[in-house]
Amino acid sequence: MTDWLVSIELHPWSEFLVSDMKTIIRSVVAVAMPMFIHVSAHAEGMCKQDEQVVFNCELKKSTASLCIDKKTRKFVYRNGTRDKMDLQVPARDKGEDANPFQFSNVPYAGGGEAHVRFERGDYNYYLYDKTVKTADGPEMSAGIVVFRQKRKIAEMACQNDASVHQEAYEEMPKETYLDIGTK
């Protein structure tokens, strides 16, 4: 690799520069490789390395992720940032281990809507994705709708291209679809 350097007539001190350059390049590679490996090994959203993403929604100030453990096949929902967890369901640190998640969907002509629902106290959370046929082609949306008792109190749209993945369709208990009035 450095043969071309040898064939060029160099100043007597340039041998030290070539040696120093090799050392610098090795140092940069040694520092950069672990960072690359760490980034590439990290799971999507709020999921951990041993989990697979089922729904990942980037909100304005946080990320909401539904994950499934690759070994136990248990679902977990997390909302927060990498620095602060705002909500985790089930809250395993509080001994909650049951599966609180329910799946429902409805087909539309040229699309459909899928929901993953879970309860937390008086609140029902719906993670959704929706595809509707329009004159300009399919229109897709995804987000989170929150109800307190039977009143809708929040609807947050995902800032990314989020969707409910196949694992929810296949591995989650089913419930009757409810129109939650998504946009």
SULZIRA-V467102 format. One record per backbone hydrogen bond with DSSP energy under -0.5 kcal/mol. CO is the residue of the C=O (numbers start at 1). NH is the residue of the N-H. E is the energy in kcal/mol with one decimal. If there is no record, write none. Layout:
<<CO:NH:E> <CO:NH:E>>
//
This chain:
<<2:5:-0.9> <2:6:-1.1> <3:7:-1.6> <4:8:-0.7> <8:10:-0.5> <11:14:-1.6> <12:15:-0.6> <13:16:-0.8> <13:17:-0.9> <14:18:-2.4> <15:19:-2.0> <16:20:-2.6> <17:21:-2.7> <18:22:-2.3> <19:23:-1.9> <20:24:-2.5> <21:25:-2.8> <22:26:-2.5> <23:27:-2.2> <24:28:-2.6> <25:29:-2.5> <26:30:-2.5> <27:31:-2.0> <28:32:-3.0> <29:33:-2.5> <30:34:-0.7> <31:35:-0.9> <32:36:-2.3> <33:37:-2.8> <34:38:-2.5> <35:39:-2.2> <36:40:-2.5> <37:41:-1.6> <38:42:-0.8> <39:42:-0.7> <44:47:-1.9> <48:51:-1.9> <50:70:-2.5> <52:68:-2.3> <54:165:-3.0> <55:66:-3.0> <56:58:-0.5> <57:59:-0.8> <57:64:-2.9> <58:159:-3.4> <62:59:-2.6> <63:65:-0.5> <63:80:-2.0> <64:57:-3.4> <65:67:-0.5> <65:78:-2.7> <66:54:-3.4> <66:55:-1.7> <67:76:-2.2> <68:52:-2.7> <69:73:-1.7> <74:69:-2.6> <76:67:-3.1> <77:89:-2.5> <78:65:-3.0> <79:86:-2.3> <79:87:-2.0> <80:63:-2.7> <84:81:-3.0> <84:86:-0.6> <87:79:-2.5> <89:77:-3.6> <90:92:-1.6> <91:94:-2.1> <91:96:-1.7> <92:95:-1.5> <98:100:-0.9> <101:173:-0.5> <102:117:-2.9> <103:175:-2.4> <104:115:-3.3> <106:113:-2.5> <108:110:-0.7> <108:111:-1.9> <109:133:-0.6> <111:108:-2.4> <112:131:-3.0> <113:106:-2.3> <114:129:-1.7> <115:104:-2.1> <116:127:-2.9> <117:102:-2.2> <118:125:-3.0> <120:123:-1.8> <122:149:-2.9> <123:120:-2.7> <124:147:-2.6> <125:118:-1.9> <126:128:-0.5> <126:145:-2.4> <127:116:-2.2> <128:143:-1.9> <129:114:-2.5> <130:141:-2.4> <131:112:-1.8> <132:139:-3.1> <134:137:-1.6> <137:134:-0.8> <138:140:-0.5> <139:132:-2.5> <141:130:-3.0> <142:158:-2.6> <143:128:-2.6> <144:156:-3.1> <145:126:-2.7> <146:153:-2.8> <146:154:-1.5> <147:124:-2.5> <147:149:-0.6> <148:151:-2.1> <151:148:-2.7> <154:146:-2.6> <156:144:-2.5> <160:162:-1.6> <163:165:-0.6> <165:168:-1.5> <165:169:-0.8> <166:170:-2.1> <167:171:-3.0> <168:172:-1.2> <173:103:-2.9> <178:180:-0.6>>
//
